[in-house]
């Protein structure tokens, strides 16, 4: 498959804004307020680039 590059003119600025807004609305509706957000199967969340918290949680989950 050939890589496609979308420009504002080929995709449409209004459509792009609409997609971003829909994504933001959905994220807020499920409690996501920042990026990155990692959500684990038990509902544990790590918001932001908190690598030490993420490493700790991953280590705890792999011990199970």
TILOPA-199172 format. One record per residue (C-alpha): residue in three letters; x, y, z. Coordinates in steps of 0.25 Angstrom, whole numbers, padded with zeros to 4 digits, always signed. Example, Ala and Ser with C-alpha at 12.3 -4.5 7.8 and 13.67 -1.06 7.14 Angstrom:
// residues 2
ALA+0049-0018+0031
SER+0055-0004+0029
This chain:
// residues 64
UNK+0000+0000+0000
UNK+0005+0014-0004
UNK+0007+0024+0007
UNK-0003+0035+0006
UNK+0000+0050+0010
UNK-0013+0058+0012
UNK-0012+0073+0011
UNK-0022+0083+0016
UNK-0027+0085+0002
UNK-0029+0070-0001
UNK-0035+0067+0012
UNK-0042+0079+0016
UNK-0039+0088+0028
UNK-0053+0088+0033
UNK-0054+0072+0033
UNK-0040+0072+0040
UNK-0045+0081+0051
UNK-0058+0073+0052
UNK-0050+0060+0054
UNK-0041+0066+0065
UNK-0053+0072+0072
UNK-0060+0058+0072
UNK-0048+0051+0077
UNK-0046+0062+0088
UNK-0061+0061+0092
UNK-0060+0046+0093
UNK-0048+0046+0101
UNK-0054+0056+0111
UNK-0067+0047+0112
UNK-0059+0035+0117
UNK-0050+0043+0126
UNK-0038+0046+0118
UNK-0032+0060+0121
UNK-0018+0058+0116
UNK-0008+0051+0107
UNK-0003+0041+0107
UNK-0013+0033+0115
UNK-0010+0019+0118
UNK-0023+0011+0122
UNK-0020-0004+0127
UNK-0030-0015+0127
UNK-0033-0013+0142
UNK-0037+0002+0140
UNK-0023+0007+0145
UNK-0019+0020+0138
UNK-0006+0027+0136
UNK-0008+0041+0130
UNK+0004+0048+0124
UNK+0018+0044+0122
UNK+0020+0038+0136
UNK+0030+0027+0132
UNK+0033+0023+0146
UNK+0018+0021+0149
UNK+0016+0013+0136
UNK+0029+0004+0139
UNK+0024+0001+0153
UNK+0010-0002+0149
UNK+0015-0011+0137
UNK+0024-0018+0147
UNK+0013-0021+0157
UNK+0004-0026+0146
UNK+0015-0036+0140
UNK+0017-0042+0154
UNK+0002-0047+0154
